Amino acid sequence: VQLQASGGGLVQAGGSLRLSCAASGRTFSRYAVGWFRQAPGKGREFVAGFRWSGGSTYFEDSVKGRFTVSRDYAKSTVYLQMNSLKPEDTAVYYCAARIGEAGRKDSEYDYWGRGTLVTVSS
């Protein structure tokens, strides 16, 4: 499966952005999807993870209550809605996929899209 993340940009603190991750080649139906981010000078960290087919969504503690995920089954696209953005949310955001359950470690994911840069100004 090929993944393409988009929707990044520059936003002021307190603002919102919605990232998209579109799958091609295969549908997401058997997959779990993860969102990760990598801030400048830091390692890649987990943001959110969920099974495409439904069930629980897991969020990193710092984004709980501010970020949500959604799916468009017809478009094989998942979204990361980011609200109340903070400067510390600045990072390159990646979507990833794996067959099976969602994981919190980037090493658990087999397919990665190119990242999209989110910059939050103070």
C-alpha positions, 0 to 999 in steps of 0.5 A, spaced: 500 500 500 502 506 498 500 512 502 500 520 501 500 525 507 498 532 505 494 538 509 500 541 513 502 548 513 503 554 517 498 556 523 498 560 529 497 557 536 490 555 537 488 554 530 486 548 526 489 543 521 486 537 518 491 532 515 489 527 510 492 520 508 490 517 502 492 509 500 493 507 493 494 500 491 490 497 496 485 499 501 486 500 508 481 494 510 486 489 513 490 495 516 491 499 522 493 506 521 498 510 525 500 517 525 507 519 527 510 526 528 518 528 528 520 535 531 526 538 529 532 535 532 527 529 535 526 522 534 519 520 531 513 519 536 507 516 536 501 521 535 495 516 534 493 509 532 487 505 530 484 500 526 481 502 519 475 497 520 473 500 527 475 500 534 478 504 539 483 509 537 489 511 541 492 518 542 499 520 545 497 524 551 499 531 549 494 531 543 488 527 547 482 532 547 485 536 541 486 531 535 481 526 532 481 521 527 476 520 522 475 515 515 472 516 509 471 509 506 469 511 499 476 515 498 480 510 502 483 516 506 484 517 513 484 524 517 487 527 523 484 533 525 488 537 529 485 543 534 488 548 539 495 547 536 501 549 540 508 551 538 510 544 540 506 540 535 510 543 530 513 537 526 513 533 520 507 528 520 507 521 517 502 516 516 503 509 516 500 502 516 501 495 518 496 489 517 493 487 524 492 492 530 495 499 531 501 499 535 505 505 538 512 504 535 514 506 529 518 500 528 511 496 528 509 499 521 511 497 514 508 502 510 510 509 510 507 516 507 512 522 505 511 527 511 507 533 511 510 539 515 506 542 520 508 549 523 505 552 529 507 559 530 506 562 537 
